[in-house]
Amino acid sequence: MRPHAPFYLCSLLIALALCPPPVAAQVRRCTGPQGATVYTDRRCADIGAVERLPRDSAGVSRAAYRGGCARTLQDLVYEVTTAIDSGDANRLAGVYHWTGMTSGQGYATLSRLSAVVKRPLVDIVPMMPASADGIDGDLYPQTTVRRAPVGLRIEQTLANGSTPSRTVFGLHKYLECWWIRG
């Protein structure tokens, strides 16, 4: 062995002991200016985005993304309910039928959806079509023919908790999926 080998070996061990251990990068989930999700190891503000944290207020649990669309009216009502309960305008926008809108109409609709999710939900009521004679089929059913609902009435309260607020969305079935529309 060389005479200086133990010295170099000790120096190497001391240098390794003084080096900080490798740091695992923290991955942040951010939302960019156009609404796209961005994953980064930098602060969201450094890339012009905002932090996107899961909501956990008032015991509202966030359901995992299921993919697909609302194949039944029950699925659609569930998505609308969950979006409002969690205050998530993007989730509500996910069940909105956007086809054929101009950008101005789109911005106005998104503002409307944002206002809806800010109010406490009381009930969601399917609206049935009126019968051919003009009498509402819900009052005096004359036949056993099941008709599809034509809208959803969202019953809410304003911020004061007592003033009622009502929003009506039309229903549209497109590509075997149920959608709400203005």
C-alpha positions as a printed Julia matrix, in Angstrom:
182×3 Matrix{Float64}:
    0.0    0.0     0.0
    1.15   3.5    -0.68
    2.11   5.58    2.32
   -0.44   8.32    1.53
   -3.38   5.93    0.82
   -4.73   5.91    4.42
   -4.61   9.73    4.44
   -6.58   9.95    1.15
   -9.07   7.34    2.34
   -9.66   9.23    5.62
   -9.99  12.52    3.74
  -12.53  10.98    1.38
  -14.58   9.54    4.25
  -14.55  12.87    6.1
  -15.59  14.73    2.93
  -18.45  12.29    2.36
  -19.58  12.64    5.96
  -19.63  16.44    5.65
  -21.63  16.46    2.38
  -25.34  16.94    2.87
  -27.48  13.96    1.92
  -29.35  14.17   -1.36
  -32.63  16.02   -0.98
  -35.77  14.62   -2.5
  -37.48  17.26   -4.62
  -40.98  18.22   -3.52
  -43.37  18.0    -6.44
  -45.97  20.74   -6.44
  -49.27  20.65   -8.28
  -50.01  24.08   -9.72
  -52.69  25.56  -11.93
  -51.38  27.7   -14.77
  -52.98  30.9   -16.11
  -54.98  28.97  -18.75
  -56.25  26.47  -16.15
  -53.86  23.65  -17.05
  -52.36  21.55  -14.28
  -48.57  21.86  -14.02
  -46.31  19.66  -11.9
  -43.04  21.27  -10.84
  -40.35  21.18   -8.17
  -40.34  25.0    -8.07
  -42.75  27.29   -6.26
  -45.97  27.79   -8.23
  -45.54  31.59   -8.1
  -42.11  31.22   -9.76
  -43.75  29.85  -12.91
  -46.73  32.23  -12.91
  -49.18  29.68  -11.51
  -51.14  29.22   -8.29
  -50.99  26.4    -5.74
  -53.64  23.77   -6.28
  -54.44  22.05   -3.01
  -57.24  19.57   -2.37
  -60.21  21.16   -0.6
  -60.93  19.8     2.85
  -63.22  22.46    4.23
  -66.42  21.6     6.06
  -65.8   17.88    5.76
  -66.27  17.82    1.99
  -64.3   14.97    0.51
  -63.05  15.2    -3.01
  -64.0   12.27   -5.15
  -61.35  10.92   -7.45
  -61.72  11.66  -11.14
  -63.72   8.85  -12.69
  -63.31   9.77  -16.31
  -66.0    9.47  -18.91
  -69.27  11.32  -18.61
  -72.6   11.17  -16.81
  -74.37   8.25  -18.49
  -77.42   8.54  -16.25
  -79.34  11.44  -14.79
  -78.36  10.16  -11.33
  -74.65  10.44  -12.28
  -75.21  13.98  -13.52
  -76.99  15.03  -10.31
  -74.15  13.47   -8.29
  -71.52  15.46  -10.22
  -73.48  18.71   -9.88
  -74.01  18.09   -6.14
  -70.33  17.29   -5.57
  -69.2   20.34   -7.55
  -71.42  22.68   -5.54
  -70.63  21.07   -2.17
  -66.9   21.39   -2.83
  -67.15  24.87   -4.4
  -65.45  23.6    -7.57
  -66.55  25.58  -10.64
  -64.25  23.53  -12.86
  -66.0   20.32  -11.84
  -69.38  21.89  -12.59
  -68.0   23.1   -15.92
  -67.03  19.48  -16.63
  -70.71  18.52  -16.97
  -71.71  21.63  -18.94
  -72.49  21.29  -22.66
  -70.11  23.88  -24.18
  -70.57  22.98  -27.85
  -71.28  25.92  -30.16
  -70.42  28.72  -27.72
  -68.42  31.79  -28.57
  -65.6   32.74  -26.23
  -67.69  35.59  -24.81
  -70.56  33.2   -24.06
  -68.08  30.8   -22.51
  -66.68  33.41  -20.13
  -70.19  34.5   -19.13
  -71.22  30.89  -18.53
  -68.13  30.17  -16.42
  -68.88  33.27  -14.32
  -72.41  31.98  -13.8
  -71.12  28.53  -12.79
  -68.63  30.14  -10.39
  -71.47  32.02   -8.71
  -73.55  28.83   -8.42
  -70.83  26.85   -6.62
  -70.33  29.64   -4.06
  -73.88  29.28   -2.68
  -74.95  26.53   -0.24
  -76.95  23.75   -1.88
  -80.43  22.95   -0.59
  -81.8   20.6    -3.28
  -81.62  19.58   -6.93
  -84.99  18.9    -8.55
  -85.46  17.35  -12.02
  -87.93  19.33  -14.13
  -90.35  17.28  -16.21
  -91.84  18.48  -19.5
  -95.42  19.75  -19.56
  -97.98  17.43  -21.16
  -99.41  18.11  -24.6
 -102.57  19.66  -23.11
 -100.51  22.21  -21.16
 -101.07  20.6   -17.77
  -97.93  19.75  -15.88
  -97.53  15.96  -15.88
  -96.3   16.02  -12.29
  -99.72  17.13  -10.99
 -102.07  14.68  -12.73
 -100.27  11.8   -14.41
 -102.56  10.51  -17.16
 -100.37   7.73  -18.54
  -97.53   5.53  -17.46
  -95.23   6.82  -20.19
  -91.92   7.82  -18.64
  -90.64  11.06  -20.04
  -87.11  12.27  -19.69
  -86.62  15.42  -17.59
  -85.87  18.61  -19.47
  -84.0   20.51  -16.77
  -82.53  20.64  -13.28
  -83.67  23.25  -10.78
  -80.88  24.05   -8.29
  -82.32  25.29   -4.99
  -79.79  27.21   -2.89
  -79.55  30.0    -0.34
  -77.57  33.19   -0.6
  -74.63  33.87    1.73
  -76.94  34.99    4.55
  -78.26  31.41    4.74
  -81.96  32.3     4.52
  -82.63  34.09    1.22
  -83.59  31.49   -1.39
  -81.84  31.36   -4.74
  -82.9   29.27   -7.73
  -80.9   28.39  -10.84
  -82.37  26.4   -13.72
  -80.24  24.44  -16.14
  -81.58  22.72  -19.21
  -80.63  19.11  -19.85
  -79.12  17.81  -23.05
  -78.29  14.24  -23.99
  -75.32  14.16  -26.36
  -73.2   11.16  -27.33
  -75.03   9.0   -24.76
  -74.14  11.41  -21.94
  -76.22  13.85  -19.89
  -75.09  17.49  -19.82
  -76.43  20.7   -18.3
  -76.79  23.84  -20.39
  -77.87  27.43  -19.94
